[in-house]
Amino acid sequence: MRRNAPVTTTFPAGHWRLGAAIAMLVLAPPAQADCTSREATQAERQYNERLSAALVAAMPAAPANMWLPAAPRVAMGTLCKDTPVGDLQANVYARYHYRMSPAEAERLTRERRDLEAQMSAMKVLPPDLKREYDAVDAQAQQAFREAREAEKASNKGLATQKYNESSALGAQRDAVRKRHLDAIKPQFDAVEAKWRAQPSEVGEFDVVLKANGYDTKPAANELDLVLGKLPSPQVGKGFKVYGIQAVVSGPSSNAEQRRALISGFDRARLQALIDGPPPETPAPSAWSVGGPPQMASAPATAPAAPAPAAPTVTAQPAAPAAAPALAPSPQPDATQQAKDAVNKLRGLLGR
């Protein structure tokens, strides 16, 4: 038996680029490519209309210092001719934006500069190694100067000899520094790990809410919530939701924001979709569309001395750029937004 046709939907490759929130309702799970599509039955249309509206309305409100720039939208997938009636699946996506408060960003900057200063201080050679380093370096520089003088005198043999001597001394000098870096590596790595683990000051968090999905395992930058039974039966779902999974992904160092979004889901509301049919009219949405929240400026402080670039033994990521200032958008009524989403779905369903 052929299964359901794959639904091809393209999403931005960069998970945290600025962009509108996206939602998609999938009538069937991906399967074979030799699918002859069929129209949804009246019962399937009505069920999907209610289920999609309930899932869209169940998306969480934007936590502190976050906002939802666009409401979730609904798009239809494809049913194969031999897909059992009522064998349905649904996914809703949204993208939340985050900007750290000025006071927290200032505190983070001070902490980052302190860690950078610690790394710079750790890389300084102790007195005994500094004397050894300088002595070998002086010899390398002297051999290099003698090589240049031999070149000017057209003595190619001596020039080559002195260049080779300078290179060998340079390698010996660098080995002195490497001995020190190897000795401090455990301590340096510990400080560097703190520097790398600091949260991003701006970011985008993708939230997906799936009904009758496949229980995908969250990646390192994801956090999930699972209710009911997943994976759901591959056939014979019979107009029933067996399990729901919410997955939040975002910058790997911003675990607090991922937890806040997962905590924003009303578990009782989601469980009700498993225990019974979706409601004729969903409860009001907790979320609303808008721009960045108004934030109080951080208290003025004395200008800090320019911080040196973060010293590393290995390559380090660049600090995130500050988010551009955006004018706040008007806050439309949440209930009206949910109704608009349902009306869009009706248009796609041909109703």
C-alpha positions as CSV (number, residue, x, y, z in Angstrom):
1,M,0.0,0.0,0.0
2,R,1.3,3.4,-0.9
3,R,1.5,5.8,2.0
4,N,1.1,9.5,2.1
5,A,2.9,11.9,-0.2
6,P,5.8,13.9,1.1
7,V,5.1,17.6,1.8
8,T,7.9,19.8,0.6
9,T,8.2,23.0,2.6
10,T,11.4,25.1,2.6
11,F,12.5,26.9,5.8
12,P,15.4,29.4,6.2
13,A,18.7,27.6,6.6
14,G,19.8,30.0,9.4
15,H,17.6,29.2,12.4
16,W,18.2,32.6,14.0
17,R,18.0,35.0,11.1
18,L,15.3,37.6,11.3
19,G,12.2,36.4,9.7
20,A,8.4,35.9,10.1
21,A,7.0,33.1,12.2
22,I,5.8,30.2,10.2
23,A,3.2,27.5,10.8
24,M,2.3,24.5,8.8
25,L,-0.5,21.9,9.1
26,V,0.4,18.6,7.5
27,L,-2.5,16.3,6.7
28,A,-0.2,13.3,6.2
29,P,3.3,12.1,7.2
30,P,6.0,11.9,4.6
31,A,6.3,8.6,2.7
32,Q,6.6,7.3,-0.9
33,A,7.0,9.6,-3.9
34,D,4.5,7.6,-6.0
35,C,1.5,9.1,-4.4
36,T,-1.7,9.9,-6.2
37,S,-3.3,12.7,-4.2
38,R,-6.9,12.9,-3.1
39,E,-9.1,15.6,-1.8
40,A,-9.8,15.7,1.9
41,T,-13.2,14.6,3.0
42,Q,-15.6,17.0,4.6
43,A,-15.0,15.3,8.0
44,E,-11.2,15.6,7.5
45,R,-11.5,19.3,6.6
46,Q,-13.6,20.0,9.7
47,Y,-11.3,18.0,12.0
48,N,-8.2,19.7,10.6
49,E,-9.7,23.1,10.9
50,R,-10.5,22.6,14.6
51,L,-7.1,20.8,15.3
52,S,-5.0,23.4,13.6
53,A,-6.9,26.3,15.2
54,A,-6.4,24.6,18.6
55,L,-2.7,24.1,18.1
56,V,-2.1,27.6,16.8
57,A,-4.0,29.0,19.8
58,A,-1.9,26.8,22.2
59,M,1.4,28.4,21.2
60,P,3.1,30.1,24.2
61,A,3.1,33.8,25.0
62,A,6.5,35.5,24.5
63,P,8.5,35.3,27.7
64,A,10.4,38.3,29.2
65,N,12.6,40.2,26.7
66,M,11.1,38.2,23.8
67,W,8.5,39.0,21.2
68,L,6.6,37.2,18.4
69,P,6.8,39.3,15.2
70,A,4.3,37.3,13.2
71,A,1.4,35.0,14.0
72,P,1.6,31.4,13.1
73,R,0.1,30.6,9.7
74,V,-1.5,27.4,8.3
75,A,-0.7,25.6,5.0
76,M,-2.1,22.4,3.7
77,G,-0.3,19.2,2.9
78,T,-1.3,16.3,0.7
79,L,-3.3,13.2,1.2
80,C,-2.6,10.1,-0.9
81,K,-5.4,8.2,-2.6
82,D,-4.9,5.2,-0.3
83,T,-4.4,7.2,2.9
84,P,-7.0,6.0,5.4
85,V,-9.7,8.6,6.2
86,G,-8.8,10.4,9.4
87,D,-5.1,9.4,9.3
88,L,-3.9,12.9,10.1
89,Q,-0.9,14.7,11.5
90,A,-0.4,18.4,12.4
91,N,2.6,20.7,12.9
92,V,2.7,24.3,13.9
93,Y,5.8,26.5,13.8
94,A,6.6,29.9,15.2
95,R,9.7,32.0,15.6
96,Y,10.2,34.1,18.7
97,H,12.9,36.9,18.9
98,Y,15.0,37.7,21.9
99,R,17.0,40.7,23.1
100,M,18.7,40.8,26.5
101,S,17.7,43.7,28.8
102,P,20.3,46.6,28.8
103,A,21.1,46.0,32.5
104,E,21.8,42.3,31.9
105,A,23.8,43.0,28.7
106,E,26.0,45.5,30.6
107,R,26.6,42.9,33.4
108,L,27.4,40.3,30.8
109,T,29.9,42.7,29.1
110,R,31.7,43.3,32.4
111,E,31.9,39.6,33.1
112,R,33.1,38.9,29.6
113,R,35.9,41.5,29.8
114,D,36.9,40.1,33.2
115,L,37.3,36.6,31.7
116,E,39.2,38.0,28.7
117,A,41.6,39.7,31.2
118,Q,42.1,36.5,33.0
119,M,43.0,34.7,29.8
120,S,45.4,37.4,28.8
121,A,47.1,37.3,32.2
122,M,47.4,33.5,32.1
123,K,49.3,33.6,28.8
124,V,52.0,35.9,30.2
125,L,55.3,33.9,30.5
126,P,56.6,33.5,34.1
127,P,60.0,35.3,34.7
128,D,62.2,32.2,34.2
129,L,60.6,31.3,30.9
130,K,60.5,35.0,29.8
131,R,64.3,35.2,30.2
132,E,64.7,32.0,28.2
133,Y,62.3,33.2,25.6
134,D,64.0,36.6,25.2
135,A,67.5,35.1,25.0
136,V,66.6,32.7,22.2
137,D,64.6,35.4,20.4
138,A,67.6,37.7,20.5
139,Q,69.7,35.0,18.9
140,A,67.1,34.4,16.2
141,Q,66.9,38.2,15.4
142,Q,70.7,38.4,15.2
143,A,70.9,35.5,12.8
144,F,68.2,37.1,10.7
145,R,70.1,40.4,10.5
146,E,73.3,38.6,9.6
147,A,71.4,36.8,6.8
148,R,70.2,40.1,5.4
149,E,73.8,41.5,5.5
150,A,75.1,38.4,3.7
151,E,72.4,38.9,1.0
152,K,73.5,42.5,0.5
153,A,77.1,41.3,0.1
154,S,75.9,38.7,-2.5
155,N,77.1,35.9,-0.3
156,K,74.2,33.5,-1.0
157,G,75.8,30.6,0.9
158,L,76.2,32.5,4.1
159,A,72.8,34.1,3.7
160,T,71.1,30.7,3.4
161,Q,73.0,29.4,6.4
162,K,71.9,32.3,8.6
163,Y,68.3,32.2,7.4
164,N,68.2,28.5,8.4
165,E,69.8,29.3,11.7
166,S,67.2,32.0,12.3
167,S,64.3,29.7,11.5
168,A,65.7,27.0,13.8
169,L,66.1,29.5,16.7
170,G,62.6,30.8,16.0
171,A,61.2,27.3,16.4
172,Q,63.2,26.9,19.6
173,R,61.8,30.2,20.9
174,D,58.2,29.2,20.1
175,A,58.7,25.9,21.9
176,V,59.4,27.9,25.1
177,R,56.0,29.6,24.8
178,K,54.3,26.3,23.9
179,R,55.7,24.7,27.1
180,H,53.9,27.4,29.1
181,L,50.7,27.2,27.2
182,D,50.6,23.4,27.6
183,A,51.2,23.8,31.4
184,I,48.3,26.2,31.8
185,K,45.9,24.5,29.4
186,P,43.6,23.0,32.0
187,Q,43.1,26.3,33.8
188,F,42.9,28.3,30.6
189,D,40.4,25.9,29.1
190,A,38.2,26.3,32.2
191,V,38.1,30.1,31.9
192,E,37.6,29.9,28.1
193,A,34.7,27.5,28.6
194,K,33.0,30.1,30.8
195,W,33.6,32.8,28.1
196,R,32.1,30.6,25.4
197,A,29.1,29.6,27.5
198,Q,27.9,33.1,28.0
199,P,24.4,33.6,26.5
200,S,23.9,35.5,23.3
201,E,22.5,39.0,23.8
202,V,20.2,38.6,20.8
203,G,18.7,35.5,19.1
204,E,15.8,33.7,17.5
205,F,14.0,30.7,18.9
206,D,12.0,28.3,16.7
207,V,9.1,26.6,18.4
208,V,7.3,23.6,16.8
209,L,4.2,22.0,18.2
210,K,3.5,18.6,16.6
211,A,0.4,16.3,16.9
212,N,0.8,12.6,16.0
213,G,4.5,13.1,15.2
214,Y,7.5,10.9,15.4
215,D,9.0,11.7,18.9
216,T,12.2,13.3,17.4
217,K,15.1,13.4,19.9
218,P,16.1,17.0,20.8
219,A,19.5,18.2,19.7
220,A,22.0,20.0,22.0
221,N,20.4,23.3,21.2
222,E,16.9,22.1,21.7
223,L,14.5,21.4,24.6
224,D,11.2,19.4,24.2
225,L,8.0,18.6,26.0
226,V,6.2,15.3,25.2
227,L,2.6,14.4,26.1
228,G,0.7,11.2,25.2
229,K,2.1,8.4,23.0
230,L,4.7,9.0,20.3
231,P,5.3,7.9,17.7
232,S,1.6,7.7,16.9
233,P,0.2,4.7,14.9
234,Q,1.3,4.9,11.2
235,V,-2.2,3.9,10.1
236,G,-5.6,4.0,11.6
237,K,-5.3,7.2,13.6
238,G,-9.1,7.6,13.1
239,F,-9.5,11.3,13.8
240,K,-7.6,11.0,17.1
241,V,-4.5,12.7,18.6
242,Y,-2.3,10.1,20.2
243,G,0.6,12.3,21.2
244,I,1.9,15.9,21.2
245,Q,5.5,17.1,21.2
246,A,6.7,20.7,21.5
247,V,10.3,21.4,20.6
248,V,12.2,24.7,21.1
249,S,15.5,25.4,19.4
250,G,17.8,28.4,19.6
251,P,21.3,29.6,20.4
252,S,23.1,26.8,22.3
253,S,24.1,29.0,25.2
254,N,20.6,30.4,25.9
255,A,19.1,27.5,27.8
256,E,17.2,29.9,30.1
257,Q,15.2,31.2,27.1
258,R,14.4,27.7,25.8
259,R,13.2,26.7,29.2
260,A,11.0,29.8,29.4
261,L,9.3,29.0,26.1
262,I,8.7,25.3,27.0
263,S,7.3,26.4,30.4
264,G,4.9,28.7,28.5
265,F,2.9,25.8,27.1
266,D,-0.3,25.0,29.0
267,R,0.0,21.3,29.6
268,A,-3.6,20.8,30.6
269,R,-4.7,22.5,27.4
270,L,-2.5,20.2,25.2
271,Q,-3.6,17.1,27.2
272,A,-7.2,18.0,26.4
273,L,-6.4,17.5,22.7
274,I,-5.3,13.9,23.4
275,D,-8.2,13.1,25.8
276,G,-10.9,14.3,23.5
277,P,-11.7,15.9,20.1
278,P,-10.4,19.4,19.4
279,P,-12.9,22.1,20.4
280,E,-15.3,23.7,18.0
281,T,-13.8,27.1,19.0
282,P,-10.3,27.2,20.6
283,A,-9.8,29.1,23.9
284,P,-8.2,32.5,23.5
285,S,-4.5,32.6,22.5
286,A,-1.9,33.4,25.2
287,W,0.4,34.9,22.5
288,S,0.1,38.1,20.7
289,V,2.0,39.7,17.8
290,G,4.2,42.6,18.5
291,G,7.7,44.2,18.3
292,P,10.5,44.3,20.8
293,P,9.4,45.1,24.4
294,Q,10.2,48.5,25.8
295,M,13.2,48.2,28.0
296,A,14.7,50.6,30.5
297,S,18.2,51.7,29.8
298,A,21.0,50.4,32.0
299,P,22.3,52.9,34.6
300,A,25.1,55.1,33.4
301,T,28.6,54.0,34.4
302,A,32.1,55.4,34.0
303,P,33.5,54.5,30.6
304,A,35.5,51.3,30.8
305,A,39.0,51.0,29.3
306,P,39.1,49.3,25.9
307,A,39.3,45.6,26.5
308,P,41.9,43.5,24.6
309,A,40.7,41.0,22.1
310,A,39.9,37.7,23.8
311,P,43.1,35.7,23.9
312,T,42.8,32.1,23.0
313,V,44.7,28.9,22.7
314,T,42.1,27.8,20.1
315,A,39.9,29.8,17.9
316,Q,37.1,31.7,19.6
317,P,33.7,32.9,18.3
318,A,33.1,36.5,17.7
319,A,30.9,38.3,20.2
320,P,27.3,38.7,19.0
321,A,26.4,42.0,17.5
322,A,23.8,44.2,19.1
323,A,20.3,43.9,17.7
324,P,19.1,46.8,15.6
325,A,16.5,49.0,17.3
326,L,13.0,48.2,16.1
327,A,9.8,50.2,16.6
328,P,7.2,48.3,18.6
329,S,4.3,47.0,16.5
330,P,0.7,47.4,17.6
331,Q,-0.6,44.5,19.6
332,P,-3.7,43.0,17.8
333,D,-6.3,41.1,19.8
334,A,-5.2,37.5,20.4
335,T,-8.6,36.0,19.8
336,Q,-9.0,37.8,16.5
337,Q,-5.5,36.5,15.5
338,A,-6.7,33.0,16.1
339,K,-9.9,33.6,14.1
340,D,-7.8,35.0,11.2
341,A,-5.6,31.8,11.2
342,V,-8.8,29.7,11.0
343,N,-10.1,31.8,8.1
344,K,-6.8,31.4,6.2
345,L,-7.2,27.6,6.7
346,R,-10.7,27.7,5.4
347,G,-9.5,29.5,2.3
348,L,-6.9,26.8,1.7
349,L,-9.5,24.1,2.3
350,G,-11.8,25.6,-0.3
351,R,-14.5,26.5,2.2
